[in-house]
Amino acid sequence: MVIMERVFEIIEDQLHLNGIEITEDSSFKDDLGADSIDLVELVMAFEDEFGIEIAYEELEKKVKTVGDAVEFLREQGADI
C-alpha cells in the first residue's frame, strides 16, 4: 500500500471522518476539524504505523495539510 493511502486511512480512523473526503490539500484544522489532542494522536499513530519517531513540535511547524504530512513522513524515512 502506498504511503498516501495509508495516511488517509489513519487520518480517517483517528479523526472519525467516515464519509468526509480527504485530499492532499485538506487542512487538518480547517477542513478536518483536528484539534491539538487529535494531532498528538495522529503523531502517535504515524509513529506506530511507519516505525519512526516524530517530534510533535516539528510536525506542528511543518505540517498544515494532509499532503504536508505525507511529505514529512517521507522525509523522516517512513517505512512504506
N, C-alpha and C positions, 0 to 999 in steps of 0.2 A: 504494500500500500504506500502510495506516495505521501510525503510529509504533509502536504496541503490537505488532503482528505482526512488524515488522522487528526490534524489540528482542528479542522472543522468539527469533527465528531467529539473531540474533547471539549471544545467550547460549547457545543450544543448540550452535551451532557452536564457539564459543570454549571452552566447558567440556566439550565432547564428551558431551552429555547425551541421546544417542539413546534414545528410549523413556521418558524421565523427564518427567513432567508439570510444566510451568512455569505458574504462575499469578501474578497481581499480588501475592499475599500471600507468594510464595516468598521466603525469606531466602537471600541469596547464600551466606552462610557455613553456616548451619544446615541448610537444605533442599537447596541445590545443591552444597555442598562446596567452594565457592570459597575459595582462599587469597589472600594479598596479591599474589602474582605473577599469578594469574588475574584479579584485579580491575584490575591495571595493564593487562593485555592487553585487557580489556573496555573500559577507558577509551580505549585507542588505537583499537580497532575502532569505538566510538561516534563518536570524533572523525573518523575516515575516512568513515564512513557518512553522518554528518549535517552535516559541514562546519563543525564548531565546535571550540573549544579548551576543554578541561576541566582544571581544577586538581585533581589527584588528591586532595589533602588536603581540598578542599571536598566532593568526591564521597564520600570516606570518612566524613566527618562527617554528611552529609545522607542518604545512600543505604544503606538496610539491606535493602530488598525490591525486587523487580522493579518494582512499582508506583511506589516512590520514584524509581527510575531513570527511568522514563517521564516522571514529573512534572518531575524535574530537567532532563532533556533538553529538554522543552518550555520551561522557564524560561530555558534557555540559548539558545533560539532555533533549535533543531534544525530543519533543512530537512526538511519532510515532504510 
